[in-house]
Amino acid sequence: MYVDSWGRKPTLVAGAIGMAACHYIIAAIVASFSDDWPNHQGAGWAAVVMVWLFVIQFGYSWGPCAWIVVAEIWPMSNRPYGIALGASSNWMNNFIVGQVTPDMLEHMKYGTYIFFGTFTILGAAFIFFFFPETKGLTLEEMDTLFGSIGMAEREQERWREVHAEVGLPELLRQAGVYNSDDDHIAGDHMEKPVLDEKHHEEEKATA
């Protein structure tokens, strides 16, 4: 609903800054009141609210948008491997964070939140300075951004050859979906079918 309007970079940067702010606020609260929580219940609830806000910041930004980016920056031929690499890296790091955080909270206390907040800020800086905006780009434009010029065109040509080999274009023309020998389907770059005159007339008559 919003990533295609805002763009990937603003969504990721805003979410990272919001998450880091929540980390730092929790760190300040814990550092100030952790020795006497019973007498500072309001501060405790404020820390809880910051955790909820952290989840919200993550939920609209890095939660969904990171998967969008991982899926769209890879060429079609390497996309399954790229997504698999991104997913395995994500869950491996989740596992590591889950294992080390209890010990960090025990020994570093509020420093744990400063640690993760700082890494979140570094993530925002990486996206801002090094990651190109990919909103609305075609596969060919992605190739240019990431230094793989011509790969999308070669993949489209390969898809055309595969479709021609199995007779898909001819079947579509016989079905009246395509009315030109130039029409083709290429991977996820599927061109919009061109209806022939008969179909246009039928649609007008139906309307």
mmCIF file of the C-alpha atoms, coordinates in Angstrom:
data_MODEL
# 
_entry.id   MODEL 
# 
loop_
_atom_site.group_PDB 
_atom_site.id 
_atom_site.type_symbol 
_atom_site.label_atom_id 
_atom_site.label_alt_id 
_atom_site.label_comp_id 
_atom_site.label_asym_id 
_atom_site.label_entity_id 
_atom_site.label_seq_id 
_atom_site.pdbx_PDB_ins_code 
_atom_site.Cartn_x 
_atom_site.Cartn_y 
_atom_site.Cartn_z 
_atom_site.occupancy 
_atom_site.B_iso_or_equiv 
_atom_site.pdbx_formal_charge 
_atom_site.auth_seq_id 
_atom_site.auth_comp_id 
_atom_site.auth_asym_id 
_atom_site.auth_atom_id 
_atom_site.pdbx_PDB_model_num 
ATOM 1   C CA . MET A 1 1   ? 0.000   0.000   0.000   1.00 0.00 ? 1   MET A CA 1 
ATOM 2   C CA . TYR A 1 2   ? 2.812   2.434   0.766   1.00 0.00 ? 2   TYR A CA 1 
ATOM 3   C CA . VAL A 1 3   ? 6.203   1.031   -0.269  1.00 0.00 ? 3   VAL A CA 1 
ATOM 4   C CA . ASP A 1 4   ? 5.594   1.706   -3.959  1.00 0.00 ? 4   ASP A CA 1 
ATOM 5   C CA . SER A 1 5   ? 4.607   5.278   -3.101  1.00 0.00 ? 5   SER A CA 1 
ATOM 6   C CA . TRP A 1 6   ? 7.262   6.121   -0.527  1.00 0.00 ? 6   TRP A CA 1 
ATOM 7   C CA . GLY A 1 7   ? 10.036  4.050   -2.005  1.00 0.00 ? 7   GLY A CA 1 
ATOM 8   C CA . ARG A 1 8   ? 12.167  1.348   -0.437  1.00 0.00 ? 8   ARG A CA 1 
ATOM 9   C CA . LYS A 1 9   ? 14.909  3.600   0.929   1.00 0.00 ? 9   LYS A CA 1 
ATOM 10  C CA . PRO A 1 10  ? 12.696  6.054   2.850   1.00 0.00 ? 10  PRO A CA 1 
ATOM 11  C CA . THR A 1 11  ? 10.708  3.179   4.351   1.00 0.00 ? 11  THR A CA 1 
ATOM 12  C CA . LEU A 1 12  ? 13.798  1.309   5.519   1.00 0.00 ? 12  LEU A CA 1 
ATOM 13  C CA . VAL A 1 13  ? 15.626  4.414   6.776   1.00 0.00 ? 13  VAL A CA 1 
ATOM 14  C CA . ALA A 1 14  ? 12.593  5.747   8.665   1.00 0.00 ? 14  ALA A CA 1 
ATOM 15  C CA . GLY A 1 15  ? 11.937  2.354   10.242  1.00 0.00 ? 15  GLY A CA 1 
ATOM 16  C CA . ALA A 1 16  ? 15.563  1.946   11.315  1.00 0.00 ? 16  ALA A CA 1 
ATOM 17  C CA . ILE A 1 17  ? 15.695  5.405   12.882  1.00 0.00 ? 17  ILE A CA 1 
ATOM 18  C CA . GLY A 1 18  ? 12.428  4.719   14.718  1.00 0.00 ? 18  GLY A CA 1 
ATOM 19  C CA . MET A 1 19  ? 13.686  1.368   16.024  1.00 0.00 ? 19  MET A CA 1 
ATOM 20  C CA . ALA A 1 20  ? 16.999  2.871   17.113  1.00 0.00 ? 20  ALA A CA 1 
ATOM 21  C CA . ALA A 1 21  ? 15.186  5.676   18.954  1.00 0.00 ? 21  ALA A CA 1 
ATOM 22  C CA . CYS A 1 22  ? 13.130  3.084   20.842  1.00 0.00 ? 22  CYS A CA 1 
ATOM 23  C CA . HIS A 1 23  ? 16.321  1.210   21.766  1.00 0.00 ? 23  HIS A CA 1 
ATOM 24  C CA . TYR A 1 24  ? 18.007  4.324   23.099  1.00 0.00 ? 24  TYR A CA 1 
ATOM 25  C CA . ILE A 1 25  ? 14.955  5.463   25.080  1.00 0.00 ? 25  ILE A CA 1 
ATOM 26  C CA . ILE A 1 26  ? 14.647  2.028   26.689  1.00 0.00 ? 26  ILE A CA 1 
ATOM 27  C CA . ALA A 1 27  ? 18.374  2.151   27.500  1.00 0.00 ? 27  ALA A CA 1 
ATOM 28  C CA . ALA A 1 28  ? 17.942  5.513   29.211  1.00 0.00 ? 28  ALA A CA 1 
ATOM 29  C CA . ILE A 1 29  ? 14.925  4.290   31.197  1.00 0.00 ? 29  ILE A CA 1 
ATOM 30  C CA . VAL A 1 30  ? 16.647  1.086   32.306  1.00 0.00 ? 30  VAL A CA 1 
ATOM 31  C CA . ALA A 1 31  ? 19.827  2.946   33.235  1.00 0.00 ? 31  ALA A CA 1 
ATOM 32  C CA . SER A 1 32  ? 17.858  5.442   35.322  1.00 0.00 ? 32  SER A CA 1 
ATOM 33  C CA . PHE A 1 33  ? 15.300  3.285   37.107  1.00 0.00 ? 33  PHE A CA 1 
ATOM 34  C CA . SER A 1 34  ? 16.257  -0.403  36.953  1.00 0.00 ? 34  SER A CA 1 
ATOM 35  C CA . ASP A 1 35  ? 17.573  -0.349  40.527  1.00 0.00 ? 35  ASP A CA 1 
ATOM 36  C CA . ASP A 1 36  ? 14.161  0.589   41.915  1.00 0.00 ? 36  ASP A CA 1 
ATOM 37  C CA . TRP A 1 37  ? 11.388  -0.573  39.562  1.00 0.00 ? 37  TRP A CA 1 
ATOM 38  C CA . PRO A 1 38  ? 8.696   -0.897  42.310  1.00 0.00 ? 38  PRO A CA 1 
ATOM 39  C CA . ASN A 1 39  ? 8.839   2.849   42.928  1.00 0.00 ? 39  ASN A CA 1 
ATOM 40  C CA . HIS A 1 40  ? 8.986   3.753   39.240  1.00 0.00 ? 40  HIS A CA 1 
ATOM 41  C CA . GLN A 1 41  ? 6.178   1.772   37.665  1.00 0.00 ? 41  GLN A CA 1 
ATOM 42  C CA . GLY A 1 42  ? 5.435   4.604   35.238  1.00 0.00 ? 42  GLY A CA 1 
ATOM 43  C CA . ALA A 1 43  ? 8.959   4.348   33.864  1.00 0.00 ? 43  ALA A CA 1 
ATOM 44  C CA . GLY A 1 44  ? 8.535   0.596   33.541  1.00 0.00 ? 44  GLY A CA 1 
ATOM 45  C CA . TRP A 1 45  ? 5.357   1.058   31.507  1.00 0.00 ? 45  TRP A CA 1 
ATOM 46  C CA . ALA A 1 46  ? 7.121   3.673   29.394  1.00 0.00 ? 46  ALA A CA 1 
ATOM 47  C CA . ALA A 1 47  ? 9.764   1.073   28.553  1.00 0.00 ? 47  ALA A CA 1 
ATOM 48  C CA . VAL A 1 48  ? 7.037   -1.414  27.653  1.00 0.00 ? 48  VAL A CA 1 
ATOM 49  C CA . VAL A 1 49  ? 5.413   1.160   25.364  1.00 0.00 ? 49  VAL A CA 1 
ATOM 50  C CA . MET A 1 50  ? 8.784   1.673   23.663  1.00 0.00 ? 50  MET A CA 1 
ATOM 51  C CA . VAL A 1 51  ? 8.927   -2.071  22.982  1.00 0.00 ? 51  VAL A CA 1 
ATOM 52  C CA . TRP A 1 52  ? 5.471   -1.891  21.387  1.00 0.00 ? 52  TRP A CA 1 
ATOM 53  C CA . LEU A 1 53  ? 6.542   1.113   19.307  1.00 0.00 ? 53  LEU A CA 1 
ATOM 54  C CA . PHE A 1 54  ? 9.662   -0.780  18.258  1.00 0.00 ? 54  PHE A CA 1 
ATOM 55  C CA . VAL A 1 55  ? 7.466   -3.606  16.957  1.00 0.00 ? 55  VAL A CA 1 
ATOM 56  C CA . ILE A 1 56  ? 5.351   -1.082  15.038  1.00 0.00 ? 56  ILE A CA 1 
ATOM 57  C CA . GLN A 1 57  ? 8.439   0.551   13.517  1.00 0.00 ? 57  GLN A CA 1 
ATOM 58  C CA . PHE A 1 58  ? 9.726   -2.856  12.463  1.00 0.00 ? 58  PHE A CA 1 
ATOM 59  C CA . GLY A 1 59  ? 6.311   -3.990  11.236  1.00 0.00 ? 59  GLY A CA 1 
ATOM 60  C CA . TYR A 1 60  ? 5.897   -1.310  8.574   1.00 0.00 ? 60  TYR A CA 1 
ATOM 61  C CA . SER A 1 61  ? 9.525   -1.132  7.455   1.00 0.00 ? 61  SER A CA 1 
ATOM 62  C CA . TRP A 1 62  ? 12.171  -3.821  7.772   1.00 0.00 ? 62  TRP A CA 1 
ATOM 63  C CA . GLY A 1 63  ? 9.674   -6.597  8.471   1.00 0.00 ? 63  GLY A CA 1 
ATOM 64  C CA . PRO A 1 64  ? 8.022   -6.589  5.018   1.00 0.00 ? 64  PRO A CA 1 
ATOM 65  C CA . CYS A 1 65  ? 10.249  -4.270  2.970   1.00 0.00 ? 65  CYS A CA 1 
ATOM 66  C CA . ALA A 1 66  ? 13.453  -6.246  3.426   1.00 0.00 ? 66  ALA A CA 1 
ATOM 67  C CA . TRP A 1 67  ? 11.752  -9.245  1.779   1.00 0.00 ? 67  TRP A CA 1 
ATOM 68  C CA . ILE A 1 68  ? 10.600  -7.050  -1.110  1.00 0.00 ? 68  ILE A CA 1 
ATOM 69  C CA . VAL A 1 69  ? 14.139  -5.830  -1.715  1.00 0.00 ? 69  VAL A CA 1 
ATOM 70  C CA . VAL A 1 70  ? 15.668  -9.305  -1.465  1.00 0.00 ? 70  VAL A CA 1 
ATOM 71  C CA . ALA A 1 71  ? 13.141  -10.624 -3.980  1.00 0.00 ? 71  ALA A CA 1 
ATOM 72  C CA . GLU A 1 72  ? 13.414  -7.878  -6.592  1.00 0.00 ? 72  GLU A CA 1 
ATOM 73  C CA . ILE A 1 73  ? 17.133  -7.117  -6.855  1.00 0.00 ? 73  ILE A CA 1 
ATOM 74  C CA . TRP A 1 74  ? 18.097  -10.541 -8.197  1.00 0.00 ? 74  TRP A CA 1 
ATOM 75  C CA . PRO A 1 75  ? 17.928  -11.539 -11.879 1.00 0.00 ? 75  PRO A CA 1 
ATOM 76  C CA . MET A 1 76  ? 15.337  -14.220 -12.636 1.00 0.00 ? 76  MET A CA 1 
ATOM 77  C CA . SER A 1 77  ? 17.966  -16.934 -13.123 1.00 0.00 ? 77  SER A CA 1 
ATOM 78  C CA . ASN A 1 78  ? 19.495  -16.290 -9.683  1.00 0.00 ? 78  ASN A CA 1 
ATOM 79  C CA . ARG A 1 79  ? 16.399  -15.181 -7.801  1.00 0.00 ? 79  ARG A CA 1 
ATOM 80  C CA . PRO A 1 80  ? 15.673  -18.511 -6.029  1.00 0.00 ? 80  PRO A CA 1 
ATOM 81  C CA . TYR A 1 81  ? 19.270  -18.676 -4.796  1.00 0.00 ? 81  TYR A CA 1 
ATOM 82  C CA . GLY A 1 82  ? 19.294  -15.030 -3.757  1.00 0.00 ? 82  GLY A CA 1 
ATOM 83  C CA . ILE A 1 83  ? 16.046  -15.309 -1.815  1.00 0.00 ? 83  ILE A CA 1 
ATOM 84  C CA . ALA A 1 84  ? 17.258  -18.538 -0.201  1.00 0.00 ? 84  ALA A CA 1 
ATOM 85  C CA . LEU A 1 85  ? 20.496  -16.818 0.811   1.00 0.00 ? 85  LEU A CA 1 
ATOM 86  C CA . GLY A 1 86  ? 18.597  -13.834 2.228   1.00 0.00 ? 86  GLY A CA 1 
ATOM 87  C CA . ALA A 1 87  ? 16.138  -16.014 4.131   1.00 0.00 ? 87  ALA A CA 1 
ATOM 88  C CA . SER A 1 88  ? 18.815  -18.292 5.581   1.00 0.00 ? 88  SER A CA 1 
ATOM 89  C CA . SER A 1 89  ? 20.912  -15.291 6.617   1.00 0.00 ? 89  SER A CA 1 
ATOM 90  C CA . ASN A 1 90  ? 17.883  -13.689 8.249   1.00 0.00 ? 90  ASN A CA 1 
ATOM 91  C CA . TRP A 1 91  ? 16.945  -16.746 10.298  1.00 0.00 ? 91  TRP A CA 1 
ATOM 92  C CA . MET A 1 92  ? 20.546  -17.540 11.229  1.00 0.00 ? 92  MET A CA 1 
ATOM 93  C CA . ASN A 1 93  ? 20.995  -14.031 12.588  1.00 0.00 ? 93  ASN A CA 1 
ATOM 94  C CA . ASN A 1 94  ? 17.638  -14.270 14.380  1.00 0.00 ? 94  ASN A CA 1 
ATOM 95  C CA . PHE A 1 95  ? 18.904  -17.445 16.023  1.00 0.00 ? 95  PHE A CA 1 
ATOM 96  C CA . ILE A 1 96  ? 22.159  -15.781 17.074  1.00 0.00 ? 96  ILE A CA 1 
ATOM 97  C CA . VAL A 1 97  ? 20.370  -12.745 18.500  1.00 0.00 ? 97  VAL A CA 1 
ATOM 98  C CA . GLY A 1 98  ? 17.969  -14.997 20.397  1.00 0.00 ? 98  GLY A CA 1 
ATOM 99  C CA . GLN A 1 99  ? 20.862  -16.939 21.898  1.00 0.00 ? 99  GLN A CA 1 
ATOM 100 C CA . VAL A 1 100 ? 23.053  -14.024 22.968  1.00 0.00 ? 100 VAL A CA 1 
ATOM 101 C CA . THR A 1 101 ? 20.456  -11.479 24.124  1.00 0.00 ? 101 THR A CA 1 
ATOM 102 C CA . PRO A 1 102 ? 19.661  -13.073 27.524  1.00 0.00 ? 102 PRO A CA 1 
ATOM 103 C CA . ASP A 1 103 ? 23.366  -13.101 28.435  1.00 0.00 ? 103 ASP A CA 1 
ATOM 104 C CA . MET A 1 104 ? 23.770  -9.550  27.149  1.00 0.00 ? 104 MET A CA 1 
ATOM 105 C CA . LEU A 1 105 ? 20.865  -8.340  29.288  1.00 0.00 ? 105 LEU A CA 1 
ATOM 106 C CA . GLU A 1 106 ? 22.381  -10.049 32.307  1.00 0.00 ? 106 GLU A CA 1 
ATOM 107 C CA . HIS A 1 107 ? 25.887  -8.649  31.898  1.00 0.00 ? 107 HIS A CA 1 
ATOM 108 C CA . MET A 1 108 ? 25.505  -5.475  29.802  1.00 0.00 ? 108 MET A CA 1 
ATOM 109 C CA . LYS A 1 109 ? 22.073  -4.462  31.124  1.00 0.00 ? 109 LYS A CA 1 
ATOM 110 C CA . TYR A 1 110 ? 21.022  -1.205  29.435  1.00 0.00 ? 110 TYR A CA 1 
ATOM 111 C CA . GLY A 1 111 ? 24.117  -1.435  27.233  1.00 0.00 ? 111 GLY A CA 1 
ATOM 112 C CA . THR A 1 112 ? 22.304  -4.185  25.330  1.00 0.00 ? 112 THR A CA 1 
ATOM 113 C CA . TYR A 1 113 ? 19.812  -1.653  23.977  1.00 0.00 ? 113 TYR A CA 1 
ATOM 114 C CA . ILE A 1 114 ? 22.592  0.782   23.082  1.00 0.00 ? 114 ILE A CA 1 
ATOM 115 C CA . PHE A 1 115 ? 24.397  -2.024  21.250  1.00 0.00 ? 115 PHE A CA 1 
ATOM 116 C CA . PHE A 1 116 ? 21.390  -3.006  19.131  1.00 0.00 ? 116 PHE A CA 1 
ATOM 117 C CA . GLY A 1 117 ? 20.347  0.624   18.642  1.00 0.00 ? 117 GLY A CA 1 
ATOM 118 C CA . THR A 1 118 ? 23.772  1.448   17.263  1.00 0.00 ? 118 THR A CA 1 
ATOM 119 C CA . PHE A 1 119 ? 23.659  -1.443  14.809  1.00 0.00 ? 119 PHE A CA 1 
ATOM 120 C CA . THR A 1 120 ? 20.211  -0.294  13.718  1.00 0.00 ? 120 THR A CA 1 
ATOM 121 C CA . ILE A 1 121 ? 21.558  3.197   13.027  1.00 0.00 ? 121 ILE A CA 1 
ATOM 122 C CA . LEU A 1 122 ? 24.375  1.628   11.008  1.00 0.00 ? 122 LEU A CA 1 
ATOM 123 C CA . GLY A 1 123 ? 21.712  -0.216  9.014   1.00 0.00 ? 123 GLY A CA 1 
ATOM 124 C CA . ALA A 1 124 ? 19.947  3.072   8.290   1.00 0.00 ? 124 ALA A CA 1 
ATOM 125 C CA . ALA A 1 125 ? 23.255  4.649   7.212   1.00 0.00 ? 125 ALA A CA 1 
ATOM 126 C CA . PHE A 1 126 ? 24.023  1.713   4.910   1.00 0.00 ? 126 PHE A CA 1 
ATOM 127 C CA . ILE A 1 127 ? 20.645  1.993   3.196   1.00 0.00 ? 127 ILE A CA 1 
ATOM 128 C CA . PHE A 1 128 ? 20.889  5.784   2.913   1.00 0.00 ? 128 PHE A CA 1 
ATOM 129 C CA . PHE A 1 129 ? 24.413  5.955   1.507   1.00 0.00 ? 129 PHE A CA 1 
ATOM 130 C CA . PHE A 1 130 ? 24.939  2.696   -0.357  1.00 0.00 ? 130 PHE A CA 1 
ATOM 131 C CA . PHE A 1 131 ? 21.625  1.126   -1.361  1.00 0.00 ? 131 PHE A CA 1 
ATOM 132 C CA . PRO A 1 132 ? 19.998  2.438   -4.561  1.00 0.00 ? 132 PRO A CA 1 
ATOM 133 C CA . GLU A 1 133 ? 16.269  3.105   -4.727  1.00 0.00 ? 133 GLU A CA 1 
ATOM 134 C CA . THR A 1 134 ? 14.554  0.269   -6.618  1.00 0.00 ? 134 THR A CA 1 
ATOM 135 C CA . LYS A 1 135 ? 10.987  1.569   -6.684  1.00 0.00 ? 135 LYS A CA 1 
ATOM 136 C CA . GLY A 1 136 ? 9.307   1.024   -10.052 1.00 0.00 ? 136 GLY A CA 1 
ATOM 137 C CA . LEU A 1 137 ? 12.425  -0.228  -11.840 1.00 0.00 ? 137 LEU A CA 1 
ATOM 138 C CA . THR A 1 138 ? 12.400  -2.857  -14.564 1.00 0.00 ? 138 THR A CA 1 
ATOM 139 C CA . LEU A 1 139 ? 14.749  -5.840  -14.586 1.00 0.00 ? 139 LEU A CA 1 
ATOM 140 C CA . GLU A 1 140 ? 16.922  -4.039  -17.146 1.00 0.00 ? 140 GLU A CA 1 
ATOM 141 C CA . GLU A 1 141 ? 17.185  -0.971  -14.914 1.00 0.00 ? 141 GLU A CA 1 
ATOM 142 C CA . MET A 1 142 ? 18.051  -3.227  -11.960 1.00 0.00 ? 142 MET A CA 1 
ATOM 143 C CA . ASP A 1 143 ? 20.860  -4.666  -14.086 1.00 0.00 ? 143 ASP A CA 1 
ATOM 144 C CA . THR A 1 144 ? 22.233  -1.177  -14.637 1.00 0.00 ? 144 THR A CA 1 
ATOM 145 C CA . LEU A 1 145 ? 22.038  -0.318  -10.937 1.00 0.00 ? 145 LEU A CA 1 
ATOM 146 C CA . PHE A 1 146 ? 23.810  -3.464  -9.797  1.00 0.00 ? 146 PHE A CA 1 
ATOM 147 C CA . GLY A 1 147 ? 26.334  -3.766  -12.602 1.00 0.00 ? 147 GLY A CA 1 
ATOM 148 C CA . SER A 1 148 ? 24.792  -6.695  -14.485 1.00 0.00 ? 148 SER A CA 1 
ATOM 149 C CA . ILE A 1 149 ? 23.958  -4.898  -17.715 1.00 0.00 ? 149 ILE A CA 1 
ATOM 150 C CA . GLY A 1 150 ? 22.328  -7.107  -20.330 1.00 0.00 ? 150 GLY A CA 1 
ATOM 151 C CA . MET A 1 151 ? 21.439  -9.981  -18.014 1.00 0.00 ? 151 MET A CA 1 
ATOM 152 C CA . ALA A 1 152 ? 17.681  -9.252  -18.036 1.00 0.00 ? 152 ALA A CA 1 
ATOM 153 C CA . GLU A 1 153 ? 17.664  -9.035  -21.829 1.00 0.00 ? 153 GLU A CA 1 
ATOM 154 C CA . ARG A 1 154 ? 19.482  -12.360 -22.099 1.00 0.00 ? 154 ARG A CA 1 
ATOM 155 C CA . GLU A 1 155 ? 17.022  -13.936 -19.679 1.00 0.00 ? 155 GLU A CA 1 
ATOM 156 C CA . GLN A 1 156 ? 14.045  -12.598 -21.645 1.00 0.00 ? 156 GLN A CA 1 
ATOM 157 C CA . GLU A 1 157 ? 15.536  -14.020 -24.822 1.00 0.00 ? 157 GLU A CA 1 
ATOM 158 C CA . ARG A 1 158 ? 15.986  -17.367 -23.083 1.00 0.00 ? 158 ARG A CA 1 
ATOM 159 C CA . TRP A 1 159 ? 12.337  -17.296 -21.929 1.00 0.00 ? 159 TRP A CA 1 
ATOM 160 C CA . ARG A 1 160 ? 11.226  -16.536 -25.484 1.00 0.00 ? 160 ARG A CA 1 
ATOM 161 C CA . GLU A 1 161 ? 13.206  -19.508 -26.747 1.00 0.00 ? 161 GLU A CA 1 
ATOM 162 C CA . VAL A 1 162 ? 11.722  -21.804 -24.107 1.00 0.00 ? 162 VAL A CA 1 
ATOM 163 C CA . HIS A 1 163 ? 8.180   -20.613 -24.810 1.00 0.00 ? 163 HIS A CA 1 
ATOM 164 C CA . ALA A 1 164 ? 8.712   -21.015 -28.549 1.00 0.00 ? 164 ALA A CA 1 
ATOM 165 C CA . GLU A 1 165 ? 10.102  -24.507 -28.031 1.00 0.00 ? 165 GLU A CA 1 
ATOM 166 C CA . VAL A 1 166 ? 7.013   -25.656 -26.131 1.00 0.00 ? 166 VAL A CA 1 
ATOM 167 C CA . GLY A 1 167 ? 4.695   -23.857 -28.572 1.00 0.00 ? 167 GLY A CA 1 
ATOM 168 C CA . LEU A 1 168 ? 3.202   -21.433 -26.058 1.00 0.00 ? 168 LEU A CA 1 
ATOM 169 C CA . PRO A 1 169 ? 3.033   -18.345 -28.339 1.00 0.00 ? 169 PRO A CA 1 
ATOM 170 C CA . GLU A 1 170 ? 1.243   -20.341 -31.058 1.00 0.00 ? 170 GLU A CA 1 
ATOM 171 C CA . LEU A 1 171 ? -1.271  -21.703 -28.535 1.00 0.00 ? 171 LEU A CA 1 
ATOM 172 C CA . LEU A 1 172 ? -1.954  -18.182 -27.279 1.00 0.00 ? 172 LEU A CA 1 
ATOM 173 C CA . ARG A 1 173 ? -2.428  -16.877 -30.812 1.00 0.00 ? 173 ARG A CA 1 
ATOM 174 C CA . GLN A 1 174 ? -4.813  -19.703 -31.611 1.00 0.00 ? 174 GLN A CA 1 
ATOM 175 C CA . ALA A 1 175 ? -6.750  -18.857 -28.473 1.00 0.00 ? 175 ALA A CA 1 
ATOM 176 C CA . GLY A 1 176 ? -7.006  -15.251 -29.660 1.00 0.00 ? 176 GLY A CA 1 
ATOM 177 C CA . VAL A 1 177 ? -5.051  -13.844 -26.726 1.00 0.00 ? 177 VAL A CA 1 
ATOM 178 C CA . TYR A 1 178 ? -2.165  -12.580 -28.870 1.00 0.00 ? 178 TYR A CA 1 
ATOM 179 C CA . ASN A 1 179 ? -2.649  -11.155 -32.349 1.00 0.00 ? 179 ASN A CA 1 
ATOM 180 C CA . SER A 1 180 ? 0.978   -10.555 -33.378 1.00 0.00 ? 180 SER A CA 1 
ATOM 181 C CA . ASP A 1 181 ? 4.011   -12.709 -33.977 1.00 0.00 ? 181 ASP A CA 1 
ATOM 182 C CA . ASP A 1 182 ? 5.976   -10.204 -31.910 1.00 0.00 ? 182 ASP A CA 1 
ATOM 183 C CA . ASP A 1 183 ? 4.006   -10.773 -28.714 1.00 0.00 ? 183 ASP A CA 1 
ATOM 184 C CA . HIS A 1 184 ? 5.824   -12.813 -26.118 1.00 0.00 ? 184 HIS A CA 1 
ATOM 185 C CA . ILE A 1 185 ? 5.998   -13.721 -22.480 1.00 0.00 ? 185 ILE A CA 1 
ATOM 186 C CA . ALA A 1 186 ? 9.257   -13.273 -20.647 1.00 0.00 ? 186 ALA A CA 1 
ATOM 187 C CA . GLY A 1 187 ? 9.627   -14.437 -17.052 1.00 0.00 ? 187 GLY A CA 1 
ATOM 188 C CA . ASP A 1 188 ? 8.051   -12.059 -14.596 1.00 0.00 ? 188 ASP A CA 1 
ATOM 189 C CA . HIS A 1 189 ? 8.298   -9.324  -17.239 1.00 0.00 ? 189 HIS A CA 1 
ATOM 190 C CA . MET A 1 190 ? 5.072   -10.553 -18.777 1.00 0.00 ? 190 MET A CA 1 
ATOM 191 C CA . GLU A 1 191 ? 3.836   -8.204  -21.435 1.00 0.00 ? 191 GLU A CA 1 
ATOM 192 C CA . LYS A 1 192 ? 0.143   -7.254  -21.414 1.00 0.00 ? 192 LYS A CA 1 
ATOM 193 C CA . PRO A 1 193 ? -1.835  -9.332  -23.919 1.00 0.00 ? 193 PRO A CA 1 
ATOM 194 C CA . VAL A 1 194 ? -3.049  -7.480  -27.003 1.00 0.00 ? 194 VAL A CA 1 
ATOM 195 C CA . LEU A 1 195 ? -6.628  -8.352  -27.811 1.00 0.00 ? 195 LEU A CA 1 
ATOM 196 C CA . ASP A 1 196 ? -7.575  -8.634  -31.468 1.00 0.00 ? 196 ASP A CA 1 
ATOM 197 C CA . GLU A 1 197 ? -10.348 -6.689  -33.160 1.00 0.00 ? 197 GLU A CA 1 
ATOM 198 C CA . LYS A 1 198 ? -12.881 -9.474  -32.629 1.00 0.00 ? 198 LYS A CA 1 
ATOM 199 C CA . HIS A 1 199 ? -12.389 -9.381  -28.888 1.00 0.00 ? 199 HIS A CA 1 
ATOM 200 C CA . HIS A 1 200 ? -12.725 -5.602  -28.850 1.00 0.00 ? 200 HIS A CA 1 
ATOM 201 C CA . GLU A 1 201 ? -15.975 -5.826  -30.756 1.00 0.00 ? 201 GLU A CA 1 
ATOM 202 C CA . GLU A 1 202 ? -17.285 -8.520  -28.387 1.00 0.00 ? 202 GLU A CA 1 
ATOM 203 C CA . GLU A 1 203 ? -16.416 -6.404  -25.377 1.00 0.00 ? 203 GLU A CA 1 
ATOM 204 C CA . LYS A 1 204 ? -18.189 -3.381  -26.869 1.00 0.00 ? 204 LYS A CA 1 
ATOM 205 C CA . ALA A 1 205 ? -21.241 -5.461  -27.688 1.00 0.00 ? 205 ALA A CA 1 
ATOM 206 C CA . THR A 1 206 ? -21.323 -6.908  -24.180 1.00 0.00 ? 206 THR A CA 1 
ATOM 207 C CA . ALA A 1 207 ? -20.992 -3.441  -22.644 1.00 0.00 ? 207 ALA A CA 1 
# 
